[in-house]
Amino acid sequence: MRVIADIPDVLYQQLESFAQREQIPIDGLVAIALSSQLAVWSTRDYLAEKSRRVSWDAFEKVLAKVPNGEPDEHDRL
């Protein structure tokens, strides 16, 4: 399915210039950019949903079990 969108001239000129430089058809570049942005939005929504279910009390209880000190030699970077 093809959808045609009105793109401001300045944005289209940038798009055209980048597509030429990267040797990518404009349609392909638009699809890549749109796909990337949709992934960002989906990830943001996923993380927002997960954060609503966080129990900070439970997190602090787990964190309290972590020893306070330097890591063992084999655990150092």
N, CA, C and O atoms as CSV, one atom per row, in Angstrom:
chain,resi,resn,atom,element,x,y,z
A,1,MET,N,N,0.844,-1.171,0.000
A,1,MET,CA,C,0.000,0.000,0.000
A,1,MET,C,C,0.892,1.238,0.000
A,1,MET,O,O,1.864,1.309,0.752
A,2,ARG,N,N,0.574,2.166,-0.807
A,2,ARG,CA,C,1.337,3.413,-0.863
A,2,ARG,C,C,0.515,4.529,-0.236
A,2,ARG,O,O,-0.682,4.669,-0.490
A,3,VAL,N,N,1.182,5.305,0.575
A,3,VAL,CA,C,0.567,6.471,1.182
A,3,VAL,C,C,1.402,7.676,0.771
A,3,VAL,O,O,2.629,7.657,0.867
A,4,ILE,N,N,0.741,8.699,0.322
A,4,ILE,CA,C,1.454,9.906,-0.067
A,4,ILE,C,C,1.224,10.949,1.015
A,4,ILE,O,O,0.090,11.189,1.429
A,5,ALA,N,N,2.306,11.563,1.467
A,5,ALA,CA,C,2.216,12.578,2.513
A,5,ALA,C,C,2.786,13.883,1.986
A,5,ALA,O,O,3.711,13.888,1.174
A,6,ASP,N,N,2.237,14.962,2.444
A,6,ASP,CA,C,2.792,16.267,2.114
A,6,ASP,C,C,3.997,16.515,3.010
A,6,ASP,O,O,3.897,16.482,4.237
A,7,ILE,N,N,5.130,16.760,2.379
A,7,ILE,CA,C,6.358,17.010,3.114
A,7,ILE,C,C,6.781,18.448,2.817
A,7,ILE,O,O,6.834,18.838,1.650
A,8,PRO,N,N,7.081,19.235,3.832
A,8,PRO,CA,C,7.532,20.597,3.583
A,8,PRO,C,C,8.759,20.604,2.651
A,8,PRO,O,O,9.607,19.714,2.711
A,9,ASP,N,N,8.829,21.618,1.802
A,9,ASP,CA,C,9.905,21.697,0.806
A,9,ASP,C,C,11.294,21.588,1.430
A,9,ASP,O,O,12.158,20.887,0.902
A,10,VAL,N,N,11.510,22.272,2.542
A,10,VAL,CA,C,12.830,22.248,3.178
A,10,VAL,C,C,13.187,20.827,3.611
A,10,VAL,O,O,14.317,20.384,3.409
A,11,LEU,N,N,12.248,20.124,4.195
A,11,LEU,CA,C,12.484,18.754,4.626
A,11,LEU,C,C,12.716,17.841,3.422
A,11,LEU,O,O,13.586,16.971,3.456
A,12,TYR,N,N,11.940,18.040,2.368
A,12,TYR,CA,C,12.108,17.208,1.175
A,12,TYR,C,C,13.483,17.435,0.543
A,12,TYR,O,O,14.115,16.489,0.073
A,13,GLN,N,N,13.936,18.661,0.533
A,13,GLN,CA,C,15.268,18.952,-0.018
A,13,GLN,C,C,16.351,18.245,0.787
A,13,GLN,O,O,17.296,17.702,0.216
A,14,GLN,N,N,16.217,18.250,2.108
A,14,GLN,CA,C,17.174,17.528,2.953
A,14,GLN,C,C,17.112,16.039,2.674
A,14,GLN,O,O,18.145,15.377,2.574
A,15,LEU,N,N,15.918,15.517,2.550
A,15,LEU,CA,C,15.709,14.102,2.263
A,15,LEU,C,C,16.337,13.727,0.928
A,15,LEU,O,O,17.044,12.725,0.820
A,16,GLU,N,N,16.070,14.539,-0.080
A,16,GLU,CA,C,16.607,14.283,-1.419
A,16,GLU,C,C,18.131,14.326,-1.421
A,16,GLU,O,O,18.779,13.477,-2.034
A,17,SER,N,N,18.692,15.296,-0.747
A,17,SER,CA,C,20.145,15.436,-0.676
A,17,SER,C,C,20.778,14.229,0.025
A,17,SER,O,O,21.776,13.683,-0.447
A,18,PHE,N,N,20.200,13.826,1.134
A,18,PHE,CA,C,20.728,12.681,1.877
A,18,PHE,C,C,20.599,11.398,1.058
A,18,PHE,O,O,21.521,10.583,1.022
A,19,ALA,N,N,19.467,11.224,0.409
A,19,ALA,CA,C,19.244,10.022,-0.411
A,19,ALA,C,C,20.264,9.946,-1.543
A,19,ALA,O,O,20.782,8.869,-1.837
A,20,GLN,N,N,20.551,11.058,-2.167
A,20,GLN,CA,C,21.544,11.074,-3.243
A,20,GLN,C,C,22.929,10.741,-2.699
A,20,GLN,O,O,23.661,9.939,-3.280
A,21,ARG,N,N,23.273,11.363,-1.584
A,21,ARG,CA,C,24.589,11.132,-0.989
A,21,ARG,C,C,24.778,9.674,-0.593
A,21,ARG,O,O,25.853,9.107,-0.789
A,22,GLU,N,N,23.738,9.071,-0.039
A,22,GLU,CA,C,23.815,7.674,0.417
A,22,GLU,C,C,23.455,6.674,-0.672
A,22,GLU,O,O,23.517,5.463,-0.459
A,23,GLN,N,N,23.082,7.179,-1.826
A,23,GLN,CA,C,22.682,6.341,-2.969
A,23,GLN,C,C,21.552,5.380,-2.592
A,23,GLN,O,O,21.608,4.179,-2.854
A,24,ILE,N,N,20.531,5.957,-1.970
A,24,ILE,CA,C,19.344,5.219,-1.554
A,24,ILE,C,C,18.145,5.904,-2.200
A,24,ILE,O,O,18.058,7.132,-2.182
A,25,PRO,N,N,17.222,5.137,-2.768
A,25,PRO,CA,C,16.009,5.771,-3.292
A,25,PRO,C,C,15.260,6.498,-2.169
A,25,PRO,O,O,15.265,6.052,-1.021
A,26,ILE,N,N,14.633,7.597,-2.504
A,26,ILE,CA,C,13.909,8.384,-1.504
A,26,ILE,C,C,12.863,7.535,-0.789
A,26,ILE,O,O,12.722,7.630,0.430
A,27,ASP,N,N,12.130,6.710,-1.528
A,27,ASP,CA,C,11.130,5.837,-0.902
A,27,ASP,C,C,11.763,4.929,0.149
A,27,ASP,O,O,11.208,4.729,1.229
A,28,GLY,N,N,12.938,4.381,-0.188
A,28,GLY,CA,C,13.638,3.501,0.747
A,28,GLY,C,C,14.090,4.236,1.986
A,28,GLY,O,O,13.983,3.726,3.101
A,29,LEU,N,N,14.601,5.449,1.782
A,29,LEU,CA,C,15.060,6.245,2.912
A,29,LEU,C,C,13.898,6.621,3.829
A,29,LEU,O,O,14.027,6.580,5.052
A,30,VAL,N,N,12.777,6.984,3.238
A,30,VAL,CA,C,11.595,7.312,4.033
A,30,VAL,C,C,11.141,6.084,4.821
A,30,VAL,O,O,10.786,6.199,5.995
A,31,ALA,N,N,11.148,4.916,4.188
A,31,ALA,CA,C,10.734,3.691,4.881
A,31,ALA,C,C,11.673,3.374,6.042
A,31,ALA,O,O,11.220,2.979,7.117
A,32,ILE,N,N,12.977,3.544,5.830
A,32,ILE,CA,C,13.950,3.283,6.894
A,32,ILE,C,C,13.739,4.251,8.059
A,32,ILE,O,O,13.707,3.843,9.220
A,33,ALA,N,N,13.596,5.542,7.731
A,33,ALA,CA,C,13.425,6.557,8.775
A,33,ALA,C,C,12.129,6.335,9.553
A,33,ALA,O,O,12.108,6.435,10.779
A,34,LEU,N,N,11.063,6.036,8.838
A,34,LEU,CA,C,9.775,5.814,9.496
A,34,LEU,C,C,9.819,4.567,10.375
A,34,LEU,O,O,9.308,4.568,11.494
A,35,SER,N,N,10.430,3.512,9.863
A,35,SER,CA,C,10.563,2.276,10.635
A,35,SER,C,C,11.362,2.517,11.911
A,35,SER,O,O,11.000,2.029,12.981
A,36,SER,N,N,12.439,3.265,11.790
A,36,SER,CA,C,13.272,3.566,12.949
A,36,SER,C,C,12.493,4.372,13.983
A,36,SER,O,O,12.562,4.075,15.176
A,37,GLN,N,N,11.766,5.368,13.550
A,37,GLN,CA,C,11.004,6.199,14.487
A,37,GLN,C,C,9.885,5.408,15.146
A,37,GLN,O,O,9.618,5.585,16.335
A,38,LEU,N,N,9.227,4.537,14.387
A,38,LEU,CA,C,8.177,3.703,14.976
A,38,LEU,C,C,8.748,2.779,16.045
A,38,LEU,O,O,8.108,2.533,17.068
A,39,ALA,N,N,9.962,2.264,15.804
A,39,ALA,CA,C,10.611,1.417,16.805
A,39,ALA,C,C,10.894,2.213,18.080
A,39,ALA,O,O,10.724,1.701,19.186
A,40,VAL,N,N,11.324,3.461,17.923
A,40,VAL,CA,C,11.576,4.323,19.084
A,40,VAL,C,C,10.295,4.531,19.875
A,40,VAL,O,O,10.280,4.383,21.097
A,41,TRP,N,N,9.223,4.875,19.177
A,41,TRP,CA,C,7.947,5.114,19.859
A,41,TRP,C,C,7.448,3.850,20.550
A,41,TRP,O,O,6.953,3.912,21.675
A,42,SER,N,N,7.576,2.697,19.879
A,42,SER,CA,C,7.129,1.431,20.476
A,42,SER,C,C,7.926,1.113,21.729
A,42,SER,O,O,7.362,0.681,22.734
A,43,THR,N,N,9.228,1.323,21.675
A,43,THR,CA,C,10.088,1.066,22.826
A,43,THR,C,C,9.732,1.999,23.972
A,43,THR,O,O,9.666,1.569,25.123
A,44,ARG,N,N,9.502,3.272,23.669
A,44,ARG,CA,C,9.120,4.243,24.693
A,44,ARG,C,C,7.828,3.806,25.376
A,44,ARG,O,O,7.720,3.840,26.602
A,45,ASP,N,N,6.850,3.395,24.570
A,45,ASP,CA,C,5.572,2.961,25.135
A,45,ASP,C,C,5.738,1.708,25.986
A,45,ASP,O,O,5.131,1.595,27.051
A,46,TYR,N,N,6.563,0.759,25.519
A,46,TYR,CA,C,6.813,-0.477,26.252
A,46,TYR,C,C,7.461,-0.170,27.607
A,46,TYR,O,O,7.046,-0.696,28.639
A,47,LEU,N,N,8.483,0.689,27.583
A,47,LEU,CA,C,9.168,1.024,28.831
A,47,LEU,C,C,8.266,1.809,29.776
A,47,LEU,O,O,8.335,1.627,30.992
A,48,ALA,N,N,7.425,2.674,29.231
A,48,ALA,CA,C,6.488,3.419,30.078
A,48,ALA,C,C,5.520,2.466,30.767
A,48,ALA,O,O,5.215,2.627,31.949
A,49,GLU,N,N,5.039,1.473,30.024
A,49,GLU,CA,C,4.118,0.486,30.602
A,49,GLU,C,C,4.819,-0.332,31.689
A,49,GLU,O,O,4.258,-0.555,32.762
A,50,LYS,N,N,6.048,-0.778,31.406
A,50,LYS,CA,C,6.791,-1.558,32.398
A,50,LYS,C,C,7.056,-0.732,33.656
A,50,LYS,O,O,6.984,-1.259,34.766
A,51,SER,N,N,7.359,0.548,33.494
A,51,SER,CA,C,7.687,1.379,34.653
A,51,SER,C,C,6.483,1.590,35.566
A,51,SER,O,O,6.646,1.840,36.760
A,52,ARG,N,N,5.279,1.493,35.012
A,52,ARG,CA,C,4.083,1.647,35.850
A,52,ARG,C,C,3.916,0.469,36.806
A,52,ARG,O,O,3.211,0.575,37.809
A,53,ARG,N,N,4.564,-0.651,36.496
A,53,ARG,CA,C,4.420,-1.848,37.329
A,53,ARG,C,C,5.591,-2.046,38.288
A,53,ARG,O,O,5.685,-3.082,38.946
A,54,VAL,N,N,6.470,-1.072,38.368
A,54,VAL,CA,C,7.658,-1.201,39.206
A,54,VAL,C,C,7.282,-1.036,40.678
A,54,VAL,O,O,6.501,-0.159,41.048
A,55,SER,N,N,7.848,-1.884,41.484
A,55,SER,CA,C,7.702,-1.750,42.935
A,55,SER,C,C,9.042,-1.271,43.473
A,55,SER,O,O,9.997,-2.043,43.555
A,56,TRP,N,N,9.107,-0.001,43.839
A,56,TRP,CA,C,10.358,0.549,44.341
A,56,TRP,C,C,10.743,-0.079,45.674
A,56,TRP,O,O,11.929,-0.214,45.973
A,57,ASP,N,N,9.764,-0.460,46.469
A,57,ASP,CA,C,10.073,-1.133,47.730
A,57,ASP,C,C,10.786,-2.454,47.475
A,57,ASP,O,O,11.779,-2.768,48.132
A,58,ALA,N,N,10.274,-3.231,46.515
A,58,ALA,CA,C,10.911,-4.507,46.173
A,58,ALA,C,C,12.317,-4.278,45.614
A,58,ALA,O,O,13.243,-5.022,45.935
A,59,PHE,N,N,12.473,-3.257,44.785
A,59,PHE,CA,C,13.787,-2.937,44.213
A,59,PHE,C,C,14.780,-2.597,45.321
A,59,PHE,O,O,15.913,-3.077,45.306
A,60,GLU,N,N,14.365,-1.778,46.276
A,60,GLU,CA,C,15.256,-1.383,47.367
A,60,GLU,C,C,15.609,-2.572,48.261
A,60,GLU,O,O,16.717,-2.631,48.794
A,61,LYS,N,N,14.686,-3.517,48.433
A,61,LYS,CA,C,14.984,-4.723,49.220
A,61,LYS,C,C,16.050,-5.573,48.532
A,61,LYS,O,O,16.962,-6.083,49.183
A,62,VAL,N,N,15.930,-5.720,47.222
A,62,VAL,CA,C,16.937,-6.488,46.470
A,62,VAL,C,C,18.271,-5.751,46.510
A,62,VAL,O,O,19.314,-6.366,46.735
A,63,LEU,N,N,18.243,-4.446,46.295
A,63,LEU,CA,C,19.460,-3.653,46.295
A,63,LEU,C,C,20.167,-3.710,47.644
A,63,LEU,O,O,21.396,-3.674,47.705
A,64,ALA,N,N,19.400,-3.797,48.719
A,64,ALA,CA,C,19.981,-3.863,50.059
A,64,ALA,C,C,20.777,-5.155,50.263
A,64,ALA,O,O,21.634,-5.211,51.145
A,65,LYS,N,N,20.516,-6.174,49.479
A,65,LYS,CA,C,21.231,-7.451,49.601
A,65,LYS,C,C,22.593,-7.425,48.910
A,65,LYS,O,O,23.405,-8.330,49.102
A,66,VAL,N,N,22.842,-6.401,48.114
A,66,VAL,CA,C,24.121,-6.314,47.395
A,66,VAL,C,C,25.191,-5.853,48.371
A,66,VAL,O,O,25.026,-4.834,49.042
A,67,PRO,N,N,26.286,-6.598,48.453
A,67,PRO,CA,C,27.335,-6.214,49.398
A,67,PRO,C,C,27.958,-4.869,49.015
A,67,PRO,O,O,28.118,-4.554,47.835
A,68,ASN,N,N,28.298,-4.100,50.019
A,68,ASN,CA,C,28.932,-2.813,49.797
A,68,ASN,C,C,30.444,-3.009,49.854
A,68,ASN,O,O,31.004,-3.239,50.926
A,69,GLY,N,N,31.091,-2.920,48.719
A,69,GLY,CA,C,32.526,-3.115,48.686
A,69,GLY,C,C,33.015,-3.283,47.257
A,69,GLY,O,O,32.244,-3.217,46.300
A,70,GLU,N,N,34.295,-3.497,47.146
A,70,GLU,CA,C,34.891,-3.674,45.821
A,70,GLU,C,C,34.564,-5.070,45.283
A,70,GLU,O,O,34.470,-6.022,46.058
A,71,PRO,N,N,34.390,-5.202,43.949
A,71,PRO,CA,C,34.129,-6.516,43.377
A,71,PRO,C,C,35.368,-7.415,43.450
A,71,PRO,O,O,36.499,-6.937,43.540
A,72,ASP,N,N,35.123,-8.721,43.408
A,72,ASP,CA,C,36.232,-9.664,43.362
A,72,ASP,C,C,37.075,-9.392,42.122
A,72,ASP,O,O,36.590,-8.815,41.149
A,73,GLU,N,N,38.321,-9.803,42.161
A,73,GLU,CA,C,39.240,-9.550,41.051
A,73,GLU,C,C,38.692,-10.067,39.720
A,73,GLU,O,O,38.812,-9.390,38.698
A,74,HIS,N,N,38.089,-11.266,39.725
A,74,HIS,CA,C,37.588,-11.848,38.478
A,74,HIS,C,C,36.323,-11.136,37.945
A,74,HIS,O,O,35.913,-11.367,36.808
A,75,ASP,N,N,35.719,-10.278,38.767
A,75,ASP,CA,C,34.524,-9.546,38.354
A,75,ASP,C,C,34.821,-8.117,37.898
A,75,ASP,O,O,33.913,-7.384,37.507
A,76,ARG,N,N,36.078,-7.732,37.950
A,76,ARG,CA,C,36.446,-6.367,37.564
A,76,ARG,C,C,36.630,-6.273,36.057
A,76,ARG,O,O,37.004,-7.236,35.386
A,77,LEU,N,N,36.354,-5.084,35.555
A,77,LEU,CA,C,36.556,-4.828,34.121
A,77,LEU,C,C,37.970,-4.398,33.864
A,77,LEU,O,O,38.337,-4.137,32.718
